[in-house]
Amino acid sequence: MEYRDYLELQRRIAPGLRYNQDVYREQVESLVTPDTVWLDAGCGQRIFPAWRPLEDERNIVGRAKLVIGCDIDAPALRLHQTVRLLAVADLTRLPFRSEAVDLITCNTVVEHLDDPRSVFREFARVLRPRGRVIVHTPNAWSHFVLVSRFLPRRAKLRLDERPPDEIFPTRYRANTRRRLRRLMADAGLAEQSFRYLANDATVQNVWWLAALELAWIRLTLVHGLRGLRVSMVAVFTKPGARDPERRSIEAT
């Protein structure tokens, strides 16, 4: 089935369905101002997916006072297209001073973390009072995660269009609202907003499979079934008054 045929099928079965990354991008954009010092944690090669227009990402990055990207994957950082200040770093040991940034974004990274508790504590450490963390990650109760848990890595590689070196093991250790909120609270960060997001069908080239998945996705658009949607986007904030002396992002 051609992609245009899939789009027509989607329009008929699940009209108004939005791509979850578009919702995440809008959430990020709403919090970026000319005063924002922004850290994209686990940035890879792009802040937003590679199929999003590069100019959109450049425009959002250009609005901030300073943008830093960090990732443990050095080869990916060398290919980054929009952020100039980049650091190879384990998220459990960020090379920045305490209270150095206003905003931390984390897009489809949390599901890969071995130790999310330590990562969130580092986020809280480098975040200024009243700063925010935006997390976008798969929902552990979605059909996507429940199926992927039982798929061997070889099958995942065959189904995923990305190169194998861009597909990392998943842990799902902070991928329910309850677990994510508890770990963030342990780090001293309070939930400010939370949304479950639906998304396109993962199978788009086989007509009957796409139709079945879209029918299920349409069911999850009912308010009472929102907890089964594909992903979660949450904003957490660090309590307290801002330090009038804004600190530098210098590495420690």
JODABEL-V340271 format. One record per backbone hydrogen bond with DSSP energy under -1.0 kcal/mol. CO is the residue of the C=O (numbers start at 1). NH is the residue of the N-H. If there is no record, write none. Layout:
CO;NH
CO;NH
This chain:
2;6
3;7
4;8
5;9
6;10
7;11
8;12
9;13
10;14
14;17
19;22
19;23
20;24
21;25
22;26
23;27
24;28
25;29
26;30
28;31
33;36
36;65
36;66
37;102
37;103
38;68
39;105
40;70
45;81
49;52
53;57
54;58
55;59
56;60
57;61
58;62
61;64
66;38
68;40
69;87
70;42
70;43
71;89
72;74
73;77
74;78
76;79
77;80
85;69
87;71
90;93
94;96
101;128
102;132
103;39
104;134
105;41
106;136
109;112
110;113
111;171
111;172
115;119
116;120
117;121
118;122
119;123
120;124
121;125
122;126
123;127
125;99
126;100
126;101
128;131
131;238
132;104
133;236
134;106
135;234
136;108
137;232
139;142
142;146
143;147
144;148
145;149
147;150
152;156
153;157
154;158
155;159
156;160
163;166
164;167
175;140
176;180
177;181
178;182
179;183
180;184
181;185
182;186
183;187
184;189
185;188
190;237
193;235
195;233
197;231
206;210
207;211
208;212
209;213
210;214
211;215
212;216
213;217
214;218
215;219
216;220
219;222
222;225
223;226
225;228
226;229
230;139
231;197
232;137
233;195
234;135
235;192
235;193
236;133
237;190
238;130
250;97
